[in-house]
């Protein structure tokens, strides 16, 4: 691997940790603070995963530790993993208190996603605008756009007086945002049209352009690539609405993806699931995002989507996840089971093993696709 490759790998891995670790710690803080509020004893709040490096401090009941594996954190509750006679043990708490503590992590990740999208929508308000990129194909340099004097970075405002609405990136739309513009241009192929364009400062001008009829050599009626993410003025009220709807849209897409994973695995487990990446693929994406001019905005957006992902995944009814733990607590109350039995312990082990196997399965396809940083 070259020096540049090593530098990229280090940047990608550190970037992923800087995104993932705070999100996991916020998730665990949700468990911690609600446990303290409802009177369940918290034995330990750990930064990272064991083995333990040192004790950072302690209060009247909780020990705060630093651990060697810097991939998140954990909260250890009295009576969560073993029977306890402590009246403040998790296993001895009323069901509603147990549920509150278990869903608090998911709630914290949802709140984090909304807050991050609010910051993105207010501070940057990214939209998908029809920004012009001139063709650099040596066989196609005499394009209508170049003849008319259009410039790289200018944005289309209207075609023969027909404007088009831009769409917020926070809509998380799967549709091509530049498609309406291309279709409108193609509907005028071979004709002379008036384009209103704006430069990067927002100053508009009108340009007359003789569109061509595209063929296999000369693609597109205008001869440009259209589409880019640009920042626009935002306001708090608009940002709040975009943050809430954007989080909902992201959760919907994640749920759809999870469904596709299940059906894809059932039909052909040797085929990579479409649109899904493991830790290596995500780290690679983070490394590429970090080199972009609008890296801060993209990283915040990336962090919000991962936070929404953590929230949705954690409500799945797998024993190792919060949703599975809630299910076990409910079933124990229904069937009158007390204490932490062997079946429950094995269920947690099996659930954790399943998650590790799933991550390994996804990571294999990361490597095959060359997604490793």
Residue pairs with C-beta under 8 A, 6 or more apart in sequence:
1 9
8 287
8 373
9 287
9 373
11 287
11 290
11 373
12 283
12 284
12 286
12 287
12 290
12 373
13 283
13 373
15 283
15 286
15 287
15 289
15 290
15 299
16 279
16 282
16 283
16 286
17 70
17 71
19 286
19 299
19 302
19 303
19 306
20 71
20 72
20 306
21 70
21 71
21 72
21 73
23 109
23 112
23 303
23 306
23 307
23 310
24 71
24 72
24 73
24 310
25 47
25 72
25 73
26 108
26 109
26 112
26 307
27 105
27 106
27 108
27 109
27 310
27 314
28 45
28 72
28 73
28 74
28 75
28 105
29 45
29 108
30 104
30 105
30 106
30 107
30 108
30 109
31 75
31 77
31 101
31 102
31 104
31 105
32 42
32 45
32 62
32 75
33 104
34 100
34 101
34 104
35 41
35 42
35 75
35 77
35 90
35 101
36 42
36 62
38 93
38 97
38 100
38 101
39 88
39 93
39 97
40 77
40 78
40 88
40 89
40 90
40 93
40 97
40 101
41 61
41 77
41 78
41 79
41 86
41 88
41 89
41 90
42 61
42 62
42 75
42 76
42 77
42 78
43 61
43 62
43 63
43 76
43 77
43 78
44 62
44 63
44 64
44 65
44 74
44 75
44 76
45 62
45 63
45 64
45 65
45 73
45 74
45 75
45 76
46 52
46 64
46 65
46 66
46 67
46 73
46 74
46 75
46 76
47 56
47 64
47 65
47 66
47 67
47 73
48 66
48 67
48 68
48 69
48 70
48 71
48 72
48 73
49 67
49 68
49 69
49 71
49 72
49 73
49 74
50 67
50 68
50 69
51 67
51 68
51 69
52 65
52 66
52 67
52 68
53 65
53 66
53 67
53 68
54 65
54 66
55 63
55 64
55 65
55 66
56 64
56 65
56 66
57 63
57 64
58 64
77 89
77 90
77 101
78 84
78 86
78 88
78 89
78 90
79 86
79 89
79 90
79 91
79 92
79 340
80 89
80 90
80 91
80 340
81 340
81 345
82 340
83 91
83 339
83 340
84 91
84 92
86 92
90 98
90 101
91 338
91 339
91 340
93 101
95 329
95 330
95 333
98 326
98 329
99 326
99 329
102 322
102 325
102 326
102 329
103 315
103 322
103 326
105 314
105 322
106 311
106 314
106 315
106 322
107 311
109 307
109 308
109 310
109 311
109 314
110 247
110 307
110 308
110 311
112 304
112 307
113 247
113 250
113 304
113 305
113 307
113 308
113 311
114 243
114 244
114 247
115 243
116 300
116 301
116 303
116 304
116 307
117 170
117 242
117 243
117 246
117 247
117 301
117 304
118 239
118 240
118 242
118 243
119 239
119 300
120 126
120 170
120 297
120 300
120 301
120 304
121 168
121 170
121 234
121 238
121 239
121 240
121 242
121 243
121 246
122 234
122 235
122 236
122 239
123 234
123 297
124 231
124 234
124 294
124 297
125 168
125 231
125 232
125 233
125 234
125 238
125 239
125 242
126 168
126 169
126 170
126 229
126 230
126 231
126 232
126 294
126 297
126 301
127 166
127 167
127 168
127 169
127 229
127 230
127 231
127 232
128 166
128 167
128 168
128 169
128 177
128 178
128 227
128 228
128 229
129 155
129 166
129 227
129 228
129 229
129 230
130 155
130 156
130 164
130 166
130 177
130 178
130 181
130 226
130 227
131 153
131 154
131 155
131 156
131 226
131 227
131 228
131 230
132 145
132 150
132 151
132 152
132 153
132 154
132 155
132 156
132 197
132 224
132 225
132 226
133 152
133 224
133 225
133 226
133 228
134 143
134 145
134 146
134 150
134 151
134 152
134 223
134 224
135 141
135 143
135 145
135 146
135 223
135 224
135 225
139 217
140 217
140 218
140 219
140 223
143 212
143 218
143 220
143 222
143 223
143 224
144 209
144 210
144 211
144 212
144 221
144 222
144 223
145 209
145 222
145 223
145 224
146 223
147 209
147 210
148 195
148 207
148 208
148 209
148 210
149 207
150 195
150 197
150 207
150 209
150 222
150 224
151 199
153 199
153 200
154 197
154 198
154 199
154 200
155 197
155 198
155 230
156 164
156 181
156 195
156 196
156 197
156 226
157 163
157 195
157 196
157 197
157 198
157 204
158 164
158 195
158 196
159 181
159 184
159 185
159 188
159 193
159 194
159 195
160 188
160 193
160 194
161 194
162 184
164 180
164 181
164 184
166 177
166 232
167 173
167 177
168 242
168 246
169 229
169 301
170 242
170 243
170 245
170 246
170 249
170 301
171 245
171 246
171 249
172 246
172 249
172 250
172 253
174 253
176 227
177 227
178 226
178 227
181 226
182 220
182 226
185 193
185 211
185 220
185 221
185 222
186 214
186 221
188 211
188 221
189 211
189 212
189 213
189 214
189 221
190 211
190 212
190 213
191 210
191 211
192 208
192 209
192 210
192 211
193 208
193 209
193 211
194 206
194 207
194 208
194 209
195 206
195 207
195 208
195 209
196 204
196 205
196 206
196 207
197 204
197 205
197 207
198 204
198 205
199 205
209 222
211 221
211 222
212 218
212 221
212 223
213 221
214 220
214 221
229 294
231 294
231 297
246 304
247 304
247 308
250 304
250 305
250 308
250 309
251 308
251 311
251 312
254 308
254 309
254 312
254 313
255 312
257 273
257 275
257 276
258 312
258 313
258 316
260 273
260 274
260 275
260 276
261 273
261 276
264 271
264 273
264 274
265 273
269 361
272 365
272 368
272 369
273 362
273 365
276 362
276 365
277 285
277 362
277 366
277 371
278 359
278 362
278 363
278 365
278 366
278 371
279 359
279 363
279 366
280 363
280 366
280 367
280 371
280 372
280 373
281 362
281 366
281 369
281 371
281 372
282 306
283 372
283 373
284 366
284 371
284 372
284 373
285 302
286 299
286 302
287 373
289 295
289 298
289 299
289 302
290 299
292 298
313 321
314 321
314 322
314 323
315 321
315 322
315 323
316 323
316 324
317 323
317 324
317 327
318 324
318 351
318 354
318 355
319 325
319 327
319 328
319 344
319 347
319 348
319 350
319 351
319 352
320 348
320 351
320 352
320 354
320 355
321 351
321 355
324 347
324 351
328 344
328 347
331 337
332 338
332 344
365 371
366 372
